[in-house]
Amino acid sequence: MTACTFTLAWIGECGREDCTVHANLKCSCCGAPATHECEETFGGNLCGAFLCGDCEHQLTADGTNAPALMHCRKSDQTHTPWWKRQETA
């Protein structure tokens, strides 16, 4: 038996033996097999979209994830997260 490695947002790996719940989930962005739930939050809510390892939550121009409830390939992300930006003096 193989334990499910699908990662649940803010919880961790599913871990169920022979899990059929996560076996056929597709990435909401590109359609590839999903490996995890999007763990980005907005307004106290969890995104939870199914994503593959190559896709992520799309950021807005100010580097936040809200209200953009869209996803993109990591290579197509056009904005830097707010917490990675350097302050200018």
N, C-alpha and C positions, 0 to 999 in steps of 0.2 A: 504494500500500500504506500502511496505517496501523499505526503502532506501538501495541502494547498498553499502556494506562496503568494497568492493575490494579497496585496496590502490594502487594508481598510484604513481610511483616513482617521488619524488621531488614535488608532487602536493598535495597528501592527498587522502582521501576517495572519491570514485566516487560520491556517494550521489544521483544518479538518482533513481527515483521511478521505481520499477519493471524493473530493468535493465536486459536485455537479453544478453548484450555484454560480461559481465564478469561471468555470471551464470554457464557456463560449462567449464571454463578454467581449465586445468590440470597443475600441477607442472611439470616443465621441468626436474626435477631431479628424482622424485619418482612416479609421476602419480596421486598423491592425488589431491583433489580440491585445486586450487590455491587461495591464499588470497591476494597476492600482487605482484608487479613487483620488480625485483632486482634493487636497486638504486645505486649499485656500478658503479664507473666511471673508464675509462681507456682511455688515450690519447684524452681526451676531449669528449668522447662518453659515453653514458649511456648504461649499460648492458640491462636492461628492460626485462629479462627473467621472465616468470611466475613462482612463487614459493609458496609453502605452508608454514605454520608457523614452520615446522620442518627442512626446508632446507635453505641453504645460499650459497653465492658466495664462491667458493673454493679459498683459499689463496696460494700464492707461498711460497717458503722457506724463502724469505726475508720479509714476512709478508704483501706483497702488493697483489692486485687483478689482476694486469696486468702482463703478457699477458694471464693468465689463465682464459679462458672464460667457465669455468666448474662450476658446482654446486655440493654440497654434503649435506648429513644430517649434522645438527649442531653437533651431537654426533660423527661424523666421521671426523670433521675438524682436520687436522694434524698440522697446523701452527697457531701461535699467531699473531694477527694483529701488524704491526710495532708500532702503537701508544700505545699498551698495554705492550710493552717490556720495561723492566727496563734497564737503562744505567748502564754499569759497569765502575767503575773508575779505 
